[in-house]
């Protein structure tokens, strides 16, 4: 029998939780509310406890079109697309595409694309997932269809490189998949060639060359600075559809022993850059990364070399997320496609239309085109 925990039964959850990581991550959202931790995140957070005791976080949404893309298909496929048009460096093409994207957005709203239940939702750019068995996935699917019968059931952040078993199980359960982004991955079993290792070491040596020191951040003294540096990169430089984290959220992460924070400081003890990582199922990812973008001292190279060193120390895979593709490939990463798996067979035809359109737009030819390029 599946149990569900949310803000209405926090005491019961506190007493009966089975998974320490899920509990310590979900509890702040349940007790504080999602918007008080990530300002552009309005969602209903719940924890499913399966019949065997396994626990997963789910987020439930209906509309919320201004949400961060991590819980909003509209923000992922429409708003973020607007933000990325400048990358084309083609004003004419940008002029042509803007009204097309707008019209597609209207269709998506008509089809209620944001009415979704996301399974294993950490509300971060990458949802690392524990290996769930076919039986567990089936139990989750059946529970959500019964109790959230108007929601599309969604799994984010799946790739064939790390999650081939889960992907195969979901396909057996009649889930369909949509490409969501190009990503870069490094398995611990991958042997870096001489050139890649040399580049990583050169990046790491920049730290001492620029008179910076690495610190372990275990106290919340730098929380406000971490938010500032993260915003400079992910919000100001890239997109306001990225999660807008706040000081309270960062403090919870620092106090969560699953998260590892490291910083770069100068001689005046000023924080110049930061990484915030965590490991699930022997895979490391870095949802918190920021640096002073006004400094021209290759802080990004230094921080990513720190991630590589940490992955080696922990002997785990590294999920290097998306972007800066050529840079990451030169440092040993393998390129792959990350997928959204979804199930909506229980929904009306108009609710399926956005996904049918996305399937057409993401044809095999388009995927081939994407894989031939480094984004």
C-alpha positions as a Markdown table, in Angstrom:
| # | Residue | x | y | z |
|---|---|---|---|---|
| 1 | Unk | 0.0 | 0.0 | 0.0 |
| 2 | Unk | 1.3 | 3.4 | -1.0 |
| 3 | Unk | 1.4 | 6.2 | 1.7 |
| 4 | Unk | 1.6 | 9.9 | 0.8 |
| 5 | Unk | 3.1 | 12.6 | 3.0 |
| 6 | Unk | 2.7 | 16.3 | 2.6 |
| 7 | Unk | 2.3 | 19.5 | 4.7 |
| 8 | Unk | -0.9 | 18.0 | 6.2 |
| 9 | Unk | 0.8 | 15.1 | 8.0 |
| 10 | Unk | 4.3 | 16.4 | 8.7 |
| 11 | Unk | 4.4 | 14.8 | 12.2 |
| 12 | Unk | 3.5 | 11.4 | 10.8 |
| 13 | Unk | 6.2 | 11.8 | 8.1 |
| 14 | Unk | 8.8 | 12.8 | 10.7 |
| 15 | Unk | 8.1 | 9.7 | 12.7 |
| 16 | Unk | 7.7 | 7.2 | 9.8 |
| 17 | Unk | 10.1 | 8.3 | 7.1 |
| 18 | Unk | 12.4 | 5.5 | 5.7 |
| 19 | Unk | 14.8 | 7.4 | 3.5 |
| 20 | Unk | 17.1 | 9.9 | 5.2 |
| 21 | Unk | 18.1 | 11.8 | 2.0 |
| 22 | Unk | 14.5 | 12.1 | 0.8 |
| 23 | Unk | 13.4 | 13.2 | 4.2 |
| 24 | Unk | 16.1 | 15.8 | 4.7 |
| 25 | Unk | 15.6 | 17.2 | 1.2 |
| 26 | Unk | 11.8 | 17.2 | 1.1 |
| 27 | Unk | 11.1 | 18.3 | 4.7 |
| 28 | Unk | 12.1 | 22.0 | 4.2 |
| 29 | Unk | 9.8 | 22.2 | 1.1 |
| 30 | Unk | 6.9 | 20.7 | 3.1 |
| 31 | Unk | 7.4 | 22.9 | 6.1 |
| 32 | Unk | 8.4 | 26.2 | 4.5 |
| 33 | Unk | 6.7 | 26.0 | 1.1 |
| 34 | Unk | 8.4 | 25.8 | -2.3 |
| 35 | Unk | 8.3 | 29.6 | -3.1 |
| 36 | Unk | 10.1 | 30.4 | 0.2 |
| 37 | Unk | 13.1 | 28.4 | -0.9 |
| 38 | Unk | 13.1 | 28.9 | -4.7 |
| 39 | Unk | 11.2 | 32.1 | -5.6 |
| 40 | Unk | 10.1 | 31.0 | -9.1 |
| 41 | Unk | 8.9 | 27.5 | -7.8 |
| 42 | Unk | 5.2 | 27.2 | -7.0 |
| 43 | Unk | 4.4 | 23.5 | -6.7 |
| 44 | Unk | 2.8 | 21.0 | -4.4 |
| 45 | Unk | 5.6 | 18.8 | -3.0 |
| 46 | Unk | 4.7 | 15.3 | -1.7 |
| 47 | Unk | 6.5 | 12.1 | -0.7 |
| 48 | Unk | 5.3 | 8.7 | -1.9 |
| 49 | Unk | 6.2 | 5.8 | 0.4 |
| 50 | Unk | 5.9 | 2.6 | -1.6 |
| 51 | Unk | 4.7 | -0.7 | -0.2 |
| 52 | Unk | 8.3 | -1.8 | 0.3 |
| 53 | Unk | 9.3 | 1.4 | 2.1 |
| 54 | Unk | 11.1 | 3.1 | -0.8 |
| 55 | Unk | 10.4 | 6.8 | -0.9 |
| 56 | Unk | 10.3 | 9.3 | -3.8 |
| 57 | Unk | 9.5 | 13.0 | -4.0 |
| 58 | Unk | 6.8 | 14.1 | -6.4 |
| 59 | Unk | 5.7 | 17.6 | -7.5 |
| 60 | Unk | 2.2 | 18.4 | -8.7 |
| 61 | Unk | 1.4 | 21.3 | -11.0 |
| 62 | Unk | -1.5 | 22.5 | -13.1 |
| 63 | Unk | -0.7 | 25.8 | -14.7 |
| 64 | Unk | 2.0 | 28.1 | -13.1 |
| 65 | Unk | 3.4 | 29.2 | -16.4 |
| 66 | Unk | 6.1 | 31.4 | -14.8 |
| 67 | Unk | 7.6 | 28.5 | -12.9 |
| 68 | Unk | 11.2 | 27.4 | -13.2 |
| 69 | Unk | 11.7 | 24.9 | -16.0 |
| 70 | Unk | 12.4 | 22.1 | -13.6 |
| 71 | Unk | 8.7 | 21.7 | -12.8 |
| 72 | Unk | 7.2 | 23.4 | -15.9 |
| 73 | Unk | 7.2 | 21.9 | -19.4 |
| 74 | Unk | 6.0 | 25.3 | -20.7 |
| 75 | Unk | 9.0 | 27.1 | -19.3 |
| 76 | Unk | 11.3 | 24.3 | -20.5 |
| 77 | Unk | 10.1 | 24.2 | -24.1 |
| 78 | Unk | 8.7 | 27.7 | -24.6 |
| 79 | Unk | 10.2 | 30.3 | -22.2 |
| 80 | Unk | 13.7 | 28.8 | -22.2 |
| 81 | Unk | 13.5 | 28.6 | -26.0 |
| 82 | Unk | 12.8 | 32.4 | -26.2 |
| 83 | Unk | 15.8 | 33.0 | -23.9 |
| 84 | Unk | 18.1 | 30.8 | -26.1 |
| 85 | Unk | 17.2 | 32.5 | -29.4 |
| 86 | Unk | 20.1 | 34.9 | -29.1 |
| 87 | Unk | 22.5 | 31.9 | -29.4 |
| 88 | Unk | 21.5 | 31.6 | -33.1 |
| 89 | Unk | 23.3 | 34.9 | -33.8 |
| 90 | Unk | 20.8 | 35.4 | -36.6 |
| 91 | Unk | 18.4 | 38.3 | -36.2 |
| 92 | Unk | 16.3 | 37.3 | -39.3 |
| 93 | Unk | 15.8 | 33.7 | -38.0 |
| 94 | Unk | 15.1 | 35.0 | -34.5 |
| 95 | Unk | 12.4 | 37.4 | -36.0 |
| 96 | Unk | 10.8 | 34.4 | -37.9 |
| 97 | Unk | 10.9 | 32.0 | -34.9 |
| 98 | Unk | 9.5 | 34.3 | -32.2 |
| 99 | Unk | 5.9 | 34.3 | -33.5 |
| 100 | Unk | 6.1 | 30.6 | -34.2 |
| 101 | Unk | 7.2 | 29.8 | -30.7 |
| 102 | Unk | 4.4 | 32.1 | -29.4 |
| 103 | Unk | 1.7 | 30.2 | -31.3 |
| 104 | Unk | 3.1 | 26.8 | -30.1 |
| 105 | Unk | 3.0 | 28.2 | -26.6 |
| 106 | Unk | -0.7 | 29.0 | -27.0 |
| 107 | Unk | -1.3 | 25.4 | -28.2 |
| 108 | Unk | 0.6 | 24.1 | -25.2 |
| 109 | Unk | -1.5 | 26.2 | -22.8 |
| 110 | Unk | -4.7 | 24.9 | -24.5 |
| 111 | Unk | -3.4 | 21.3 | -24.0 |
| 112 | Unk | -2.6 | 22.0 | -20.3 |
| 113 | Unk | 1.0 | 21.0 | -20.8 |
| 114 | Unk | 1.9 | 22.1 | -17.2 |
| 115 | Unk | -0.7 | 19.7 | -15.6 |
| 116 | Unk | 2.0 | 17.2 | -14.6 |
| 117 | Unk | 3.1 | 15.0 | -11.7 |
| 118 | Unk | 6.9 | 14.7 | -11.8 |
| 119 | Unk | 8.3 | 11.6 | -10.1 |
| 120 | Unk | 11.6 | 11.8 | -8.2 |
| 121 | Unk | 11.4 | 15.6 | -8.5 |
| 122 | Unk | 14.3 | 17.3 | -6.7 |
| 123 | Unk | 13.3 | 20.6 | -8.5 |
| 124 | Unk | 16.9 | 21.0 | -9.7 |
| 125 | Unk | 18.4 | 21.1 | -13.1 |
| 126 | Unk | 19.3 | 17.4 | -12.9 |
| 127 | Unk | 17.2 | 14.8 | -11.0 |
| 128 | Unk | 19.6 | 12.1 | -10.2 |
| 129 | Unk | 17.5 | 8.9 | -9.6 |
| 130 | Unk | 18.0 | 5.8 | -7.5 |
| 131 | Unk | 17.5 | 2.6 | -9.4 |
| 132 | Unk | 13.8 | 1.8 | -9.2 |
| 133 | Unk | 12.6 | -1.7 | -10.1 |
| 134 | Unk | 9.9 | -2.4 | -12.7 |
| 135 | Unk | 7.6 | -3.4 | -9.8 |
| 136 | Unk | 8.2 | -0.1 | -8.0 |
| 137 | Unk | 7.7 | 2.0 | -11.2 |
| 138 | Unk | 4.5 | 0.1 | -11.9 |
| 139 | Unk | 3.3 | 0.8 | -8.4 |
| 140 | Unk | 4.1 | 4.5 | -8.8 |
| 141 | Unk | 2.3 | 4.7 | -12.1 |
| 142 | Unk | -0.8 | 3.0 | -10.9 |
| 143 | Unk | -1.0 | 5.2 | -7.8 |
| 144 | Unk | -0.7 | 8.4 | -9.7 |
| 145 | Unk | -3.2 | 7.4 | -12.4 |
| 146 | Unk | -5.7 | 6.7 | -9.7 |
| 147 | Unk | -5.1 | 9.7 | -7.5 |
| 148 | Unk | -4.0 | 12.3 | -10.0 |
| 149 | Unk | -6.1 | 11.2 | -12.9 |
| 150 | Unk | -5.8 | 14.6 | -14.7 |
| 151 | Unk | -2.0 | 14.8 | -14.6 |
| 152 | Unk | 0.6 | 13.6 | -17.1 |
| 153 | Unk | 3.0 | 11.4 | -15.2 |
| 154 | Unk | 6.6 | 12.5 | -15.8 |
| 155 | Unk | 10.2 | 11.3 | -15.1 |
| 156 | Unk | 12.9 | 13.9 | -15.9 |
| 157 | Unk | 16.7 | 13.6 | -16.4 |
| 158 | Unk | 16.9 | 10.1 | -17.8 |
| 159 | Unk | 19.7 | 9.1 | -20.2 |
| 160 | Unk | 20.7 | 5.8 | -21.7 |
| 161 | Unk | 24.3 | 6.1 | -20.5 |
| 162 | Unk | 23.4 | 5.9 | -16.8 |
| 163 | Unk | 19.8 | 4.8 | -16.7 |
| 164 | Unk | 19.2 | 2.2 | -19.4 |
| 165 | Unk | 17.4 | -0.2 | -17.0 |
| 166 | Unk | 14.9 | 2.4 | -15.8 |
| 167 | Unk | 14.3 | 3.7 | -19.3 |
| 168 | Unk | 13.6 | 0.1 | -20.5 |
| 169 | Unk | 11.2 | -0.5 | -17.6 |
| 170 | Unk | 9.3 | 2.7 | -18.3 |
| 171 | Unk | 9.0 | 1.8 | -22.0 |
| 172 | Unk | 7.5 | -1.5 | -20.9 |
| 173 | Unk | 5.0 | 0.4 | -18.9 |
| 174 | Unk | 4.0 | 2.4 | -22.0 |
| 175 | Unk | 5.8 | 5.6 | -21.2 |
| 176 | Unk | 6.9 | 7.6 | -24.2 |
| 177 | Unk | 10.0 | 9.8 | -24.3 |
| 178 | Unk | 10.9 | 13.3 | -25.4 |
| 179 | Unk | 14.4 | 14.7 | -25.8 |
| 180 | Unk | 14.9 | 17.5 | -23.3 |
| 181 | Unk | 18.5 | 18.6 | -23.7 |
| 182 | Unk | 22.0 | 17.6 | -24.8 |
| 183 | Unk | 24.2 | 16.6 | -21.8 |
| 184 | Unk | 27.8 | 15.6 | -21.1 |
| 185 | Unk | 28.6 | 12.6 | -18.9 |
| 186 | Unk | 31.7 | 10.8 | -17.6 |
| 187 | Unk | 31.6 | 7.3 | -16.2 |
| 188 | Unk | 34.1 | 6.4 | -13.5 |
| 189 | Unk | 35.1 | 3.5 | -15.7 |
| 190 | Unk | 36.0 | 5.8 | -18.6 |
| 191 | Unk | 39.8 | 6.3 | -19.1 |
| 192 | Unk | 40.7 | 9.8 | -19.8 |
| 193 | Unk | 43.2 | 10.2 | -22.6 |
| 194 | Unk | 46.4 | 12.1 | -22.1 |
| 195 | Unk | 45.1 | 15.3 | -23.6 |
| 196 | Unk | 41.9 | 15.4 | -21.5 |
| 197 | Unk | 43.8 | 14.8 | -18.3 |
| 198 | Unk | 46.4 | 17.4 | -19.2 |
| 199 | Unk | 43.7 | 20.0 | -19.8 |
| 200 | Unk | 42.0 | 19.2 | -16.4 |
| 201 | Unk | 45.3 | 19.5 | -14.6 |
| 202 | Unk | 46.1 | 22.8 | -16.4 |
| 203 | Unk | 42.6 | 24.1 | -15.3 |
| 204 | Unk | 43.3 | 23.1 | -11.7 |
| 205 | Unk | 46.7 | 24.7 | -11.6 |
| 206 | Unk | 45.0 | 28.1 | -12.5 |
| 207 | Unk | 43.8 | 28.1 | -8.9 |
| 208 | Unk | 47.2 | 28.6 | -7.3 |
| 209 | Unk | 48.4 | 30.8 | -10.3 |
| 210 | Unk | 45.7 | 33.2 | -9.4 |
| 211 | Unk | 46.4 | 33.1 | -5.7 |
| 212 | Unk | 43.1 | 31.5 | -4.8 |
| 213 | Unk | 42.5 | 28.8 | -2.2 |
| 214 | Unk | 39.9 | 26.0 | -2.1 |
| 215 | Unk | 37.7 | 25.8 | 1.0 |
| 216 | Unk | 35.2 | 23.3 | 2.2 |
| 217 | Unk | 32.0 | 25.2 | 3.0 |
| 218 | Unk | 30.3 | 23.5 | 6.0 |
| 219 | Unk | 28.9 | 26.6 | 7.6 |
| 220 | Unk | 26.3 | 29.0 | 6.3 |
| 221 | Unk | 28.5 | 32.1 | 6.6 |
| 222 | Unk | 28.8 | 32.3 | 2.8 |
| 223 | Unk | 25.1 | 31.6 | 2.0 |
| 224 | Unk | 24.3 | 35.0 | 0.7 |
| 225 | Unk | 27.4 | 35.1 | -1.4 |
| 226 | Unk | 26.7 | 31.7 | -2.9 |
| 227 | Unk | 23.2 | 33.0 | -4.0 |
| 228 | Unk | 24.8 | 36.1 | -5.5 |
| 229 | Unk | 27.4 | 34.1 | -7.5 |
| 230 | Unk | 24.9 | 31.6 | -8.7 |
| 231 | Unk | 22.6 | 34.4 | -9.9 |
| 232 | Unk | 25.4 | 36.1 | -11.8 |
| 233 | Unk | 25.8 | 32.9 | -13.9 |
| 234 | Unk | 22.5 | 31.1 | -14.1 |
| 235 | Unk | 20.0 | 33.9 | -13.8 |
| 236 | Unk | 21.7 | 37.1 | -15.1 |
| 237 | Unk | 23.8 | 35.4 | -17.8 |
| 238 | Unk | 21.6 | 32.5 | -18.9 |
| 239 | Unk | 17.8 | 32.5 | -18.1 |
| 240 | Unk | 15.3 | 33.6 | -15.5 |
| 241 | Unk | 13.7 | 30.2 | -16.1 |
| 242 | Unk | 16.5 | 28.6 | -14.0 |
| 243 | Unk | 15.7 | 28.0 | -10.4 |
| 244 | Unk | 15.9 | 31.2 | -8.4 |
| 245 | Unk | 17.4 | 29.8 | -5.2 |
| 246 | Unk | 17.5 | 31.9 | -2.0 |
| 247 | Unk | 19.7 | 32.1 | 1.1 |
| 248 | Unk | 17.4 | 29.8 | 3.1 |
| 249 | Unk | 17.5 | 27.1 | 0.5 |
| 250 | Unk | 21.3 | 27.2 | 0.3 |
| 251 | Unk | 21.5 | 27.0 | 4.1 |
| 252 | Unk | 19.4 | 23.8 | 4.1 |
| 253 | Unk | 21.7 | 22.3 | 1.4 |
| 254 | Unk | 24.8 | 23.2 | 3.4 |
| 255 | Unk | 23.4 | 21.5 | 6.5 |
| 256 | Unk | 22.4 | 18.4 | 4.4 |
| 257 | Unk | 25.3 | 16.0 | 4.7 |
| 258 | Unk | 24.5 | 14.6 | 1.2 |
| 259 | Unk | 25.6 | 18.0 | -0.4 |
| 260 | Unk | 29.2 | 19.0 | -0.8 |
| 261 | Unk | 30.0 | 22.7 | -1.1 |
| 262 | Unk | 33.5 | 24.0 | -2.1 |
| 263 | Unk | 34.5 | 27.5 | -2.8 |
| 264 | Unk | 37.3 | 29.6 | -4.2 |
| 265 | Unk | 38.5 | 32.5 | -2.0 |
| 266 | Unk | 41.0 | 35.2 | -2.6 |
| 267 | Unk | 43.5 | 36.5 | 0.0 |
| 268 | Unk | 40.8 | 38.9 | 1.4 |
| 269 | Unk | 38.6 | 35.8 | 2.1 |
| 270 | Unk | 36.2 | 36.9 | -0.6 |
| 271 | Unk | 34.2 | 34.1 | -2.2 |
| 272 | Unk | 35.0 | 34.2 | -6.0 |
| 273 | Unk | 33.4 | 30.9 | -7.0 |
| 274 | Unk | 31.4 | 28.0 | -5.6 |
| 275 | Unk | 30.3 | 24.5 | -6.5 |
| 276 | Unk | 27.5 | 22.6 | -4.7 |
| 277 | Unk | 27.4 | 18.9 | -5.5 |
| 278 | Unk | 25.6 | 15.7 | -4.4 |
| 279 | Unk | 25.8 | 12.0 | -5.2 |
| 280 | Unk | 23.0 | 9.6 | -5.9 |
| 281 | Unk | 23.5 | 6.0 | -7.1 |
| 282 | Unk | 27.2 | 6.6 | -7.5 |
| 283 | Unk | 26.7 | 9.6 | -9.8 |
| 284 | Unk | 27.7 | 13.2 | -9.0 |
| 285 | Unk | 26.0 | 16.3 | -10.3 |
| 286 | Unk | 26.5 | 20.0 | -9.5 |
| 287 | Unk | 23.2 | 21.9 | -9.4 |
| 288 | Unk | 24.8 | 24.9 | -7.6 |
| 289 | Unk | 27.6 | 26.5 | -9.5 |
| 290 | Unk | 28.4 | 30.2 | -9.6 |
| 291 | Unk | 31.3 | 32.7 | -9.9 |
| 292 | Unk | 32.0 | 36.4 | -10.3 |
| 293 | Unk | 31.4 | 36.8 | -14.1 |
| 294 | Unk | 33.1 | 40.2 | -14.0 |
| 295 | Unk | 36.5 | 38.6 | -13.3 |
| 296 | Unk | 38.5 | 37.5 | -16.3 |
| 297 | Unk | 40.6 | 34.8 | -14.7 |
| 298 | Unk | 38.9 | 31.6 | -16.0 |
| 299 | Unk | 37.0 | 30.8 | -12.8 |
| 300 | Unk | 34.8 | 28.4 | -14.8 |
| 301 | Unk | 37.8 | 26.3 | -15.7 |
| 302 | Unk | 39.0 | 26.2 | -12.1 |
| 303 | Unk | 35.5 | 25.2 | -10.7 |
| 304 | Unk | 35.0 | 22.5 | -13.3 |
| 305 | Unk | 38.4 | 21.1 | -12.6 |
| 306 | Unk | 37.4 | 20.9 | -8.9 |
| 307 | Unk | 34.3 | 18.9 | -9.9 |
| 308 | Unk | 36.5 | 16.5 | -11.8 |
| 309 | Unk | 38.9 | 16.1 | -8.8 |
| 310 | Unk | 35.9 | 15.5 | -6.5 |
| 311 | Unk | 34.5 | 12.8 | -8.9 |
| 312 | Unk | 37.9 | 11.1 | -8.8 |
| 313 | Unk | 38.1 | 11.3 | -5.0 |
| 314 | Unk | 34.6 | 9.8 | -4.6 |
| 315 | Unk | 35.2 | 7.3 | -7.4 |
| 316 | Unk | 31.8 | 8.0 | -9.0 |
| 317 | Unk | 30.3 | 9.0 | -12.4 |
| 318 | Unk | 30.0 | 12.7 | -13.2 |
| 319 | Unk | 26.9 | 14.2 | -14.7 |
| 320 | Unk | 28.3 | 17.4 | -16.2 |
| 321 | Unk | 24.9 | 18.8 | -17.3 |
| 322 | Unk | 24.4 | 20.8 | -20.5 |
| 323 | Unk | 26.2 | 23.6 | -22.3 |
| 324 | Unk | 29.8 | 24.4 | -23.1 |
| 325 | Unk | 30.0 | 21.2 | -25.1 |
| 326 | Unk | 33.3 | 21.5 | -26.8 |
| 327 | Unk | 35.0 | 22.4 | -23.6 |
| 328 | Unk | 33.6 | 19.4 | -21.8 |
| 329 | Unk | 34.4 | 17.0 | -24.6 |
| 330 | Unk | 38.0 | 18.1 | -24.6 |
| 331 | Unk | 38.0 | 17.1 | -20.9 |
| 332 | Unk | 36.8 | 13.6 | -21.5 |
| 333 | Unk | 33.0 | 13.9 | -21.4 |
| 334 | Unk | 30.7 | 11.8 | -23.6 |
| 335 | Unk | 27.8 | 13.5 | -25.3 |
| 336 | Unk | 24.3 | 12.1 | -24.8 |
| 337 | Unk | 20.6 | 13.1 | -25.0 |
| 338 | Unk | 18.6 | 13.5 | -21.8 |
| 339 | Unk | 15.0 | 12.5 | -22.0 |
| 340 | Unk | 11.7 | 13.2 | -20.3 |
| 341 | Unk | 9.6 | 10.1 | -20.0 |
| 342 | Unk | 5.8 | 10.7 | -19.8 |
| 343 | Unk | 2.6 | 8.7 | -19.6 |
| 344 | Unk | -0.7 | 10.3 | -20.6 |
| 345 | Unk | -2.8 | 7.5 | -22.1 |
| 346 | Unk | -5.5 | 8.1 | -19.5 |
| 347 | Unk | -6.0 | 11.7 | -20.6 |
| 348 | Unk | -8.2 | 13.3 | -23.3 |
| 349 | Unk | -7.0 | 13.8 | -26.8 |
| 350 | Unk | -6.5 | 17.6 | -26.5 |
| 351 | Unk | -4.2 | 16.9 | -23.5 |
| 352 | Unk | -2.0 | 14.7 | -25.7 |
| 353 | Unk | -1.6 | 17.2 | -28.5 |
| 354 | Unk | 1.4 | 19.2 | -27.0 |
| 355 | Unk | 3.3 | 16.0 | -26.7 |
| 356 | Unk | 2.4 | 14.8 | -30.2 |
| 357 | Unk | 3.7 | 18.1 | -31.5 |
| 358 | Unk | 6.9 | 17.9 | -29.5 |
| 359 | Unk | 7.4 | 14.4 | -30.8 |
| 360 | Unk | 7.2 | 15.7 | -34.4 |
| 361 | Unk | 9.5 | 18.6 | -33.7 |
| 362 | Unk | 12.0 | 16.3 | -32.1 |
| 363 | Unk | 12.2 | 13.8 | -34.9 |
| 364 | Unk | 15.1 | 11.4 | -35.4 |
| 365 | Unk | 16.5 | 13.8 | -38.0 |
| 366 | Unk | 16.5 | 16.6 | -35.5 |
| 367 | Unk | 18.2 | 14.4 | -32.8 |
| 368 | Unk | 20.9 | 13.5 | -35.4 |
| 369 | Unk | 21.4 | 17.2 | -36.1 |
| 370 | Unk | 21.8 | 18.0 | -32.4 |
| 371 | Unk | 24.2 | 15.1 | -31.8 |
| 372 | Unk | 26.4 | 16.3 | -34.7 |
| 373 | Unk | 26.9 | 19.6 | -32.9 |
| 374 | Unk | 28.2 | 20.6 | -29.4 |
| 375 | Unk | 25.9 | 22.9 | -27.5 |
